[in-house]
Amino acid sequence: MDGATGHARTKKTLKWVILIIGALFFLAILREAIDPYGDQPYIEITHGDHVHYVPHDRDPKVSIGRFPRFPPGPDEIITPEGRIVPKE
């Protein structure tokens, strides 16, 4: 194998590696956009310099600022209105 053929093969391999990494990145972003909650009952929403924890069944009439700035405990849930209450 001469130098030109080896260089072309390396260039082609690098092109495929970059393409695969780009596709994986795009799929990860797409998955997050389609199902932002995943298997979590709430998501973190950045609000200025802090985060609010918001449930998937949030009441859209309630401001994000009304939701807690810390996650619920293991035996607690966040209500659609933003309160942390014990699990039933």
All heavy atoms as an XYZ file, in Angstrom:
704
protein
N       0.865     -1.164      0.000
C       0.000      0.000      0.000
C       0.906      1.220      0.000
O       1.835      1.323      0.779
C      -0.893     -0.049      1.246
C      -1.613      1.212      1.491
S      -2.777      1.274      2.885
C      -2.688     -0.213      3.739
N       0.632      2.139     -0.910
C       1.456      3.345     -0.958
C       0.886      4.415     -0.032
O      -0.189      4.277      0.528
C       1.595      3.864     -2.389
C       0.261      4.270     -2.998
O      -0.590      4.786     -2.247
O       0.083      4.104     -4.221
N       1.595      5.510      0.137
C       1.196      6.582      1.050
C      -0.111      7.242      0.679
O      -0.909      7.596      1.538
N      -0.380      7.400     -0.628
C      -1.602      8.073     -1.063
C      -2.840      7.239     -0.722
O      -3.860      7.763     -0.292
C      -1.552      8.354     -2.566
N      -2.743      5.928     -0.897
C      -3.875      5.053     -0.598
C      -4.146      5.011      0.904
O      -5.294      5.068      1.344
C      -3.599      3.620     -1.114
O      -3.286      3.685     -2.490
C      -4.796      2.726     -0.895
N      -3.102      4.942      1.699
C      -3.253      4.932      3.155
C      -3.850      6.229      3.654
O      -4.702      6.232      4.547
N      -3.436      7.352      3.066
C      -3.972      8.660      3.459
C      -5.461      8.763      3.109
O      -6.252      9.260      3.895
C      -3.180      9.779      2.774
C      -3.645     11.148      3.127
N      -3.490     11.669      4.396
C      -4.273     12.106      2.388
C      -3.999     12.883      4.413
N      -4.484     13.170      3.207
N      -5.835      8.264      1.934
C      -7.233      8.311      1.506
C      -8.100      7.436      2.421
O      -9.214      7.814      2.787
C      -7.366      7.850      0.060
N      -7.569      6.268      2.798
C      -8.324      5.362      3.675
C      -8.502      6.005      5.060
O      -9.584      5.940      5.643
C      -7.605      4.034      3.798
C      -8.359      3.058      4.678
C      -7.744      1.697      4.709
N      -7.934      1.077      3.402
C      -7.148      0.143      2.889
N      -6.104     -0.265      3.559
N      -7.392     -0.381      1.709
N      -7.459      6.620      5.584
C      -7.537      7.292      6.888
C      -8.549      8.425      6.844
O      -9.350      8.604      7.765
C      -6.152      7.834      7.294
O      -5.234      6.754      7.345
C      -6.206      8.528      8.630
N      -8.524      9.178      5.759
C      -9.448     10.293      5.606
C     -10.893      9.790      5.547
O     -11.795     10.362      6.169
C      -9.087     11.070      4.335
C      -9.651     12.436      4.258
C      -9.073     13.168      3.058
C      -9.635     14.562      2.945
N      -9.099     15.269      1.792
N     -11.115      8.693      4.830
C     -12.461      8.125      4.709
C     -12.939      7.584      6.061
O     -14.100      7.786      6.445
C     -12.453      7.010      3.662
C     -13.814      6.477      3.324
C     -13.741      5.478      2.187
C     -15.109      5.003      1.813
N     -15.075      4.073      0.684
N     -12.056      6.922      6.789
C     -12.405      6.399      8.110
C     -12.755      7.537      9.062
O     -13.743      7.460      9.793
C     -11.235      5.571      8.684
O     -10.939      4.503      7.783
C     -11.587      5.002     10.048
N     -11.946      8.590      9.056
C     -12.210      9.751      9.907
C     -13.560     10.375      9.567
O     -14.320     10.752     10.456
C     -11.086     10.782      9.762
C     -11.201     12.019     10.636
C     -11.207     11.639     12.104
C     -10.066     12.977     10.341
N     -13.874     10.443      8.289
C     -15.152     10.989      7.845
C     -16.313     10.168      8.423
O     -17.292     10.719      8.926
C     -15.202     10.999      6.321
C     -16.487     11.487      5.730
C     -16.411     11.416      4.214
C     -17.759     11.531      3.561
N     -17.675     11.371      2.110
N     -16.202      8.838      8.395
C     -17.254      7.974      8.927
C     -17.373      8.085     10.442
O     -18.476      8.082     10.991
C     -17.012      6.516      8.516
C     -17.552      6.238      7.149
C     -16.843      6.095      6.003
C     -18.928      6.127      6.793
N     -17.686      5.888      4.946
C     -18.983      5.895      5.411
C     -20.119      6.180      7.506
C     -20.180      5.725      4.732
C     -21.314      6.009      6.817
C     -21.327      5.787      5.451
N     -16.243      8.193     11.123
C     -16.269      8.331     12.588
C     -16.982      9.624     12.973
O     -17.841      9.641     13.864
C     -14.833      8.285     13.170
C     -14.813      8.726     14.623
C     -14.258      6.885     13.033
N     -16.652     10.719     12.307
C     -17.303     12.004     12.580
C     -18.788     11.933     12.265
O     -19.614     12.440     13.024
C     -16.603     13.139     11.801
C     -15.210     13.377     12.378
C     -17.423     14.420     11.828
C     -14.350     14.316     11.574
N     -19.154     11.290     11.180
C     -20.558     11.141     10.807
C     -21.328     10.330     11.858
O     -22.432     10.718     12.259
C     -20.674     10.463      9.436
C     -22.076     10.295      8.888
C     -22.693     11.659      8.612
C     -22.042      9.474      7.616
N     -20.746      9.259     12.350
C     -21.410      8.424     13.361
C     -21.553      9.190     14.678
O     -22.619      9.155     15.307
C     -20.643      7.099     13.560
C     -20.821      6.223     12.309
C     -21.115      6.363     14.809
C     -19.928      5.009     12.261
N     -20.512      9.897     15.097
C     -20.591     10.689     16.324
C     -21.670     11.766     16.186
O     -22.454     11.988     17.106
C     -19.220     11.302     16.673
C     -18.262     10.199     17.124
C     -19.346     12.362     17.760
C     -16.831     10.647     17.293
N     -21.733     12.422     15.052
C     -22.764     13.438     14.813
C     -24.165     12.852     14.855
O     -25.075     13.443     15.431
N     -24.344     11.675     14.277
C     -25.656     11.017     14.278
C     -26.073     10.625     15.690
O     -27.228     10.816     16.086
C     -25.632      9.790     13.370
N     -25.133     10.109     16.481
C     -25.443      9.743     17.863
C     -25.818     10.975     18.685
O     -26.752     10.930     19.490
C     -24.264      9.020     18.499
C     -23.984      7.613     17.960
C     -22.689      7.068     18.551
C     -25.154      6.688     18.240
N     -25.108     12.068     18.484
C     -25.416     13.313     19.181
C     -26.822     13.794     18.799
O     -27.624     14.152     19.651
C     -24.371     14.381     18.843
C     -24.660     15.712     19.458
C     -24.446     15.918     20.806
C     -25.153     16.755     18.689
C     -24.721     17.154     21.387
C     -25.425     17.986     19.252
C     -25.211     18.187     20.605
N     -27.128     13.786     17.502
C     -28.441     14.202     17.027
C     -29.545     13.323     17.608
O     -30.584     13.829     18.043
C     -28.472     14.163     15.492
C     -29.819     14.487     14.918
C     -30.281     15.787     14.917
C     -30.622     13.489     14.396
C     -31.534     16.095     14.398
C     -31.872     13.788     13.880
C     -32.325     15.090     13.878
N     -29.333     12.012     17.667
C     -30.338     11.102     18.225
C     -30.547     11.353     19.714
O     -31.680     11.282     20.207
C     -29.937      9.651     17.976
C     -30.055      9.191     16.525
C     -29.475      7.788     16.366
C     -31.494      9.234     16.057
N     -29.484     11.662     20.448
C     -29.620     11.958     21.871
C     -30.445     13.227     22.081
O     -31.316     13.277     22.956
C     -28.239     12.107     22.516
N     -30.201     14.250     21.276
C     -30.963     15.498     21.367
C     -32.421     15.248     20.985
O     -33.343     15.738     21.650
C     -30.346     16.587     20.464
C     -28.927     16.927     20.919
C     -31.214     17.826     20.414
C     -28.830     17.500     22.304
N     -32.652     14.485     19.950
C     -34.009     14.175     19.502
C     -34.775     13.401     20.572
O     -35.932     13.702     20.856
C     -33.954     13.374     18.198
C     -35.270     13.123     17.490
C     -35.917     14.445     17.102
C     -35.038     12.276     16.251
N     -34.126     12.434     21.217
C     -34.766     11.672     22.284
C     -35.157     12.583     23.439
O     -36.244     12.479     23.991
C     -33.827     10.578     22.790
C     -34.455      9.684     23.841
C     -33.374      9.133     24.751
N     -33.751      8.845     26.083
C     -34.109      9.685     27.044
N     -34.209     10.943     26.813
N     -34.388      9.302     28.249
N     -34.295     13.507     23.792
C     -34.586     14.449     24.869
C     -35.766     15.348     24.508
O     -36.594     15.663     25.344
C     -33.350     15.298     25.168
C     -33.508     16.267     26.299
C     -33.494     15.593     27.660
O     -32.986     14.474     27.775
O     -34.005     16.212     28.612
N     -35.864     15.743     23.244
C     -36.957     16.612     22.807
C     -38.292     15.854     22.773
O     -39.332     16.406     23.125
C     -36.656     17.184     21.430
N     -38.256     14.596     22.376
C     -39.478     13.807     22.273
C     -39.984     13.392     23.653
O     -41.174     13.450     23.936
C     -39.248     12.563     21.387
C     -39.049     13.009     19.945
C     -40.399     11.581     21.499
C     -38.622     11.893     19.015
N     -39.094     12.974     24.533
C     -39.485     12.500     25.865
C     -38.566     13.102     26.920
O     -37.654     12.437     27.411
C     -39.420     10.972     25.918
C     -39.924     10.410     27.229
O     -40.632     11.116     27.960
O     -39.614      9.231     27.514
N     -38.790     14.370     27.288
C     -37.873     15.020     28.225
C     -37.870     14.409     29.625
O     -36.902     14.530     30.353
C     -38.370     16.465     28.278
C     -39.783     16.402     27.844
C     -39.872     15.243     26.890
N     -38.943     13.726     30.012
C     -39.016     13.148     31.348
C     -38.342     11.782     31.444
O     -37.919     11.394     32.512
C     -40.479     13.024     31.797
C     -41.121     14.367     32.016
C     -41.834     14.993     31.004
C     -40.994     15.020     33.223
C     -42.407     16.232     31.197
C     -41.564     16.263     33.430
C     -42.266     16.858     32.414
O     -42.818     18.086     32.607
N     -38.257     11.066     30.321
C     -37.696      9.728     30.374
C     -38.465      8.898     31.374
O     -39.681      8.836     31.331
N     -37.765      8.289     32.318
C     -38.447      7.502     33.350
C     -38.561      8.274     34.664
O     -38.901      7.706     35.689
C     -37.729      6.170     33.565
C     -36.283      6.346     34.000
O     -35.784      7.495     34.004
O     -35.644      5.339     34.341
N     -38.295      9.567     34.648
C     -38.388     10.411     35.836
C     -39.790     11.013     35.968
O     -40.406     11.354     34.969
C     -37.375     11.559     35.762
C     -35.937     11.109     35.764
C     -35.560     10.455     37.083
O     -35.979     10.890     38.145
N     -34.802      9.381     36.999
N     -40.285     11.194     37.192
C     -41.609     11.797     37.375
C     -41.578     13.324     37.245
O     -42.610     13.965     37.220
C     -41.996     11.381     38.794
C     -40.694     11.151     39.491
C     -39.731     10.668     38.426
N     -40.377     13.904     37.174
C     -40.242     15.353     37.052
C     -38.962     15.675     36.280
O     -38.097     14.820     36.108
C     -40.197     16.025     38.427
C     -39.118     15.469     39.331
C     -37.817     15.952     39.259
C     -39.390     14.453     40.228
C     -36.822     15.428     40.058
C     -38.409     13.934     41.033
C     -37.118     14.421     40.946
O     -36.136     13.904     41.730
N     -38.858     16.909     35.798
C     -37.634     17.359     35.131
C     -37.136     18.624     35.811
O     -37.883     19.308     36.507
C     -37.837     17.624     33.620
C     -38.898     18.694     33.370
C     -38.143     16.363     32.877
C     -38.993     19.136     31.919
N     -35.870     18.918     35.574
C     -35.271     20.146     36.079
C     -35.404     21.206     34.987
O     -35.014     20.973     33.851
C     -33.801     19.939     36.392
C     -33.538     18.921     37.465
C     -32.054     18.689     37.692
O     -31.220     19.429     37.128
O     -31.742     17.752     38.430
N     -35.965     22.352     35.337
C     -36.087     23.454     34.389
C     -35.259     24.623     34.916
O     -35.485     25.085     36.035
C     -37.558     23.873     34.197
C     -38.325     22.719     33.561
C     -37.650     25.134     33.350
C     -39.765     23.011     33.259
N     -34.292     25.043     34.110
C     -33.449     26.165     34.500
C     -34.269     27.441     34.459
O     -34.988     27.710     33.498
C     -32.241     26.279     33.546
O     -31.537     25.049     33.572
C     -31.319     27.394     33.962
N     -34.153     28.226     35.524
C     -34.926     29.457     35.660
C     -33.976     30.521     36.212
O     -33.838     30.662     37.427
C     -36.112     29.204     36.594
C     -37.115     30.298     36.647
N     -37.674     30.716     37.827
C     -37.666     31.061     35.684
C     -38.529     31.686     37.583
N     -38.537     31.917     36.287
N     -33.305     31.222     35.316
C     -32.295     32.187     35.749
C     -31.058     31.447     36.222
O     -30.530     30.605     35.519
N     -30.634     31.718     37.456
C     -29.432     31.078     37.980
C     -29.745     29.884     38.891
O     -28.898     29.434     39.644
C     -28.593     32.104     38.746
C     -29.332     32.666     39.958
O     -30.547     32.450     40.071
O     -28.672     33.320     40.785
N     -30.967     29.373     38.819
C     -31.351     28.236     39.646
C     -32.246     27.289     38.848
O     -32.547     27.535     37.695
C     -32.056     28.700     40.929
C     -33.274     29.529     40.665
N     -33.212     30.874     40.391
C     -34.581     29.195     40.605
C     -34.438     31.324     40.176
N     -35.285     30.320     40.309
N     -32.647     26.203     39.482
C     -33.441     25.154     38.826
C     -34.732     24.934     39.606
O     -34.757     25.023     40.830
C     -32.629     23.835     38.793
C     -33.462     22.685     38.293
C     -31.392     23.991     37.939
N     -35.811     24.654     38.875
C     -37.076     24.253     39.491
C     -37.375     22.831     39.047
O     -37.088     22.446     37.914
C     -38.227     25.177     39.061
C     -38.135     26.544     39.650
N     -38.633     26.844     40.890
C     -37.583     27.688     39.171
C     -38.407     28.124     41.156
N     -37.764     28.650     40.125
N     -37.964     22.057     39.931
C     -38.351     20.678     39.640
C     -39.843     20.662     39.326
O     -40.661     21.078     40.136
C     -38.010     19.780     40.829
C     -36.518     19.680     41.001
C     -35.814     20.643     41.709
C     -35.812     18.653     40.394
C     -34.441     20.573     41.829
C     -34.437     18.570     40.507
C     -33.759     19.539     41.222
O     -32.398     19.470     41.329
N     -40.162     20.192     38.110
C     -41.524     20.291     37.585
C     -42.023     18.908     37.167
O     -41.346     18.200     36.421
C     -41.552     21.253     36.370
C     -42.941     21.373     35.797
C     -41.011     22.612     36.767
N     -43.232     18.488     37.624
C     -43.763     17.179     37.243
C     -44.292     17.186     35.807
O     -44.603     18.237     35.248
C     -44.906     16.967     38.243
C     -45.387     18.338     38.546
C     -44.144     19.206     38.520
N     -44.406     16.003     35.242
C     -44.898     15.891     33.854
C     -46.352     16.320     33.723
O     -46.786     16.738     32.659
C     -44.705     14.471     33.315
C     -45.475     13.429     34.069
N     -46.788     13.164     33.822
C     -45.114     12.607     35.067
C     -47.212     12.215     34.634
N     -46.209     11.850     35.405
N     -47.117     16.260     34.816
C     -48.535     16.646     34.752
C     -48.759     18.059     35.283
O     -49.822     18.394     35.782
C     -49.401     15.634     35.504
C     -49.038     15.515     36.981
O     -47.973     16.042     37.387
O     -49.800     14.881     37.726
N     -47.783     18.917     35.121
C     -47.841     20.298     35.620
C     -49.064     21.032     35.096
O     -49.438     20.896     33.936
C     -46.586     21.035     35.165
C     -46.655     22.530     35.338
C     -45.369     23.186     34.914
N     -45.401     23.785     33.607
C     -45.825     25.020     33.358
N     -46.280     25.780     34.310
N     -45.789     25.489     32.133
N     -49.677     21.821     35.974
C     -50.785     22.694     35.575
C     -50.173     23.873     34.816
O     -49.395     24.633     35.386
C     -51.530     23.177     36.815
C     -52.721     24.065     36.488
O     -52.875     24.468     35.319
O     -53.489     24.356     37.417
N     -50.481     24.034     33.532
C     -49.859     25.106     32.748
C     -50.216     26.515     33.232
O     -49.544     27.476     32.884
C     -50.350     24.872     31.327
C     -51.504     23.953     31.430
C     -51.389     23.226     32.731
N     -51.244     26.622     34.057
C     -51.626     27.935     34.597
C     -50.715     28.365     35.750
O     -50.719     29.526     36.134
C     -53.073     27.903     35.085
C     -54.076     27.627     33.992
C     -55.459     27.485     34.572
C     -56.408     26.909     33.541
N     -57.662     26.461     34.161
N     -49.958     27.416     36.301
C     -49.080     27.690     37.441
C     -47.695     28.083     36.927
O     -47.104     27.395     36.104
C     -48.980     26.458     38.370
C     -48.035     26.721     39.525
C     -50.353     26.054     38.867
N     -47.183     29.190     37.427
C     -45.869     29.695     37.033
C     -44.759     28.720     37.438
O     -44.835     28.088     38.490
C     -45.628     31.047     37.712
O     -44.275     31.422     37.636
N     -43.727     28.619     36.626
C     -42.574     27.771     36.939
C     -41.978     28.171     38.288
O     -41.508     27.337     39.050
C     -41.503     27.881     35.830
C     -42.013     27.282     34.516
C     -40.195     27.212     36.237
C     -42.269     25.809     34.549
N     -42.016     29.453     38.612
C     -41.465     29.936     39.869
C     -42.147     29.381     41.106
O     -41.614     29.476     42.213
N     -43.328     28.801     40.952
C     -44.066     28.231     42.084
C     -43.625     26.794     42.404
O     -44.044     26.227     43.403
C     -45.571     28.227     41.791
C     -46.174     29.583     41.533
C     -46.981     30.190     42.655
N     -47.735     29.293     43.494
C     -49.033     29.072     43.411
N     -49.754     29.664     42.466
N     -49.627     28.267     44.254
N     -42.804     26.221     41.542
C     -42.361     24.842     41.753
C     -41.091     24.826     42.600
O     -40.325     25.794     42.605
C     -42.172     24.128     40.415
C     -43.486     23.824     39.750
C     -44.088     24.756     38.926
C     -44.136     22.633     40.001
C     -45.326     24.503     38.351
C     -45.375     22.367     39.433
C     -45.970     23.305     38.605
N     -40.868     23.728     43.334
C     -39.736     23.685     44.265
C     -38.381     23.777     43.577
O     -38.232     23.398     42.419
C     -39.901     22.321     44.966
C     -40.736     21.507     44.064
C     -41.611     22.464     43.314
N     -37.412     24.297     44.344
C     -36.052     24.440     43.835
C     -35.179     23.267     44.262
O     -33.987     23.273     44.037
C     -35.462     25.754     44.332
C     -36.195     26.936     43.725
C     -35.785     28.230     44.338
N     -34.463     28.635     43.880
C     -33.901     29.783     44.180
N     -34.533     30.651     44.927
N     -32.707     30.074     43.737
N     -35.782     22.269     44.862
C     -35.061     21.065     45.269
C     -35.947     19.867     44.947
O     -37.173     19.982     44.917
C     -34.710     21.101     46.756
C     -35.886     21.377     47.647
C     -36.664     20.355     48.137
C     -36.223     22.689     47.977
C     -37.753     20.613     48.948
C     -37.313     22.962     48.787
C     -38.081     21.916     49.273
N     -35.349     18.715     44.667
C     -36.154     17.539     44.303
C     -36.916     16.994     45.508
O     -36.495     17.187     46.653
C     -35.118     16.540     43.806
C     -33.850     16.938     44.470
C     -33.920     18.429     44.646
N     -38.014     16.305     45.258
C     -38.743     15.684     46.370
C     -37.931     14.528     46.953
O     -37.068     13.962     46.277
C     -40.035     15.190     45.719
C     -39.688     14.993     44.289
C     -38.654     16.033     43.977
N     -38.238     14.205     48.198
C     -37.579     13.073     48.844
C     -38.077     11.754     48.277
O     -38.990     11.721     47.443
N     -37.517     10.651     48.737
C     -37.901      9.339     48.200
C     -39.365      8.973     48.439
O     -39.939      8.202     47.679
C     -36.965      8.360     48.901
C     -36.371      9.101     50.037
C     -36.477     10.561     49.743
N     -39.978      9.524     49.459
C     -41.382      9.219     49.757
C     -42.287     10.406     49.489
O     -43.352     10.542     50.097
C     -41.525      8.770     51.217
C     -40.808      7.459     51.481
O     -40.774      6.611     50.571
O     -40.265      7.288     52.587
N     -41.868     11.291     48.584
C     -42.641     12.494     48.271
C     -42.840     12.614     46.761
O     -42.113     12.017     45.977
C     -41.901     13.742     48.770
C     -41.688     13.785     50.259
C     -40.866     14.975     50.685
O     -39.898     15.341     49.988
O     -41.193     15.552     51.737
N     -43.846     13.409     46.390
C     -44.095     13.732     44.982
C     -44.343     15.234     44.869
O     -44.624     15.903     45.863
C     -45.300     12.959     44.400
C     -46.580     13.304     45.168
C     -45.038     11.477     44.374
C     -47.846     12.820     44.489
N     -44.250     15.734     43.661
C     -44.576     17.132     43.383
C     -45.951     17.147     42.730
O     -46.187     16.442     41.751
C     -43.547     17.783     42.447
C     -42.143     17.678     43.035
C     -43.904     19.244     42.189
C     -41.035     18.110     42.083
N     -46.858     17.938     43.271
C     -48.209     18.025     42.707
C     -48.196     18.898     41.451
O     -47.250     19.665     41.233
C     -49.197     18.630     43.721
O     -48.837     19.994     43.951
C     -49.211     17.850     45.022
N     -49.247     18.836     40.635
C     -49.318     19.688     39.438
C     -49.308     21.181     39.768
O     -48.988     21.996     38.917
C     -50.647     19.281     38.801
C     -50.875     17.877     39.260
C     -50.318     17.842     40.652
N     -49.615     21.534     41.021
C     -49.621     22.937     41.446
C     -48.282     23.363     42.044
O     -48.110     24.525     42.405
C     -50.727     23.190     42.470
C     -52.121     22.925     41.957
C     -52.462     21.439     41.929
O     -51.950     20.657     42.773
O     -53.237     21.042     41.031
N     -47.334     22.421     42.214
C     -46.007     22.773     42.697
C     -45.738     22.487     44.155
O     -44.702     22.890     44.671
N     -46.619     21.808     44.820
C     -46.382     21.473     46.232
C     -45.705     20.115     46.335
O     -45.932     19.231     45.519
C     -47.707     21.426     47.010
C     -48.369     22.783     47.129
C     -49.722     22.686     47.819
N     -50.615     21.939     46.938
C     -51.420     20.958     47.323
N     -51.496     20.598     48.582
N     -52.183     20.321     46.459
N     -44.859     19.944     47.354
C     -44.281     18.643     47.646
C     -45.125     18.020     48.746
O     -45.333     18.624     49.799
C     -42.809     18.760     48.084
C     -41.959     19.257     46.914
C     -42.289     17.418     48.591
C     -40.484     19.399     47.230
N     -45.655     16.819     48.461
C     -46.524     16.118     49.414
C     -46.061     14.671     49.549
O     -45.381     14.140     48.661
C     -48.006     16.156     48.958
C     -48.525     17.594     48.909
C     -48.190     15.490     47.612
N     -46.441     14.006     50.657
C     -46.092     12.584     50.809
C     -46.775     11.743     49.732
O     -47.889     12.044     49.309
C     -46.627     12.224     52.197
C     -46.832     13.521     52.901
C     -47.110     14.548     51.832
N     -46.082     10.675     49.303
C     -46.708      9.728     48.374
C     -47.840      9.013     49.088
O     -47.776      8.748     50.284
C     -45.701      8.681     47.912
C     -44.729      9.142     46.884
C     -43.855      7.993     46.442
C     -42.815      8.460     45.457
N     -41.899      7.381     45.072
N     -48.874      8.709     48.353
C     -50.028      8.019     48.952
C     -49.861      6.538     48.890
O     -49.227      5.968     48.124
C     -51.302      8.428     48.224
C     -51.585      9.885     48.403
C     -52.808     10.321     47.613
O     -53.367      9.529     46.850
O     -53.207     11.468     47.779
